[in-house]
Amino acid sequence: MAETKRDKFVRLAENRTNKALEQIRLLGNLSNKSTYEYSKQDVEKIFNALENEIANSKKQFQTIGGNDKFKLL
């Protein structure tokens, strides 16, 4: 049986989400001040970049529905 679009989405979403979560956990390992030197600004830049990218990805899933009309006001 061929993989459905839903099956493919679930497979890829789970894989990519797990990879992203693992990388975020690894990023947290950099918080050890006895091993690494960093500033508050460094940390803010890192998390701002992550938060912005998550917001951008989330927006891609939010589309105007079938009967919704675009309005400026």
Beta strands, then each sheet from edge to edge (+ up, - down):
end
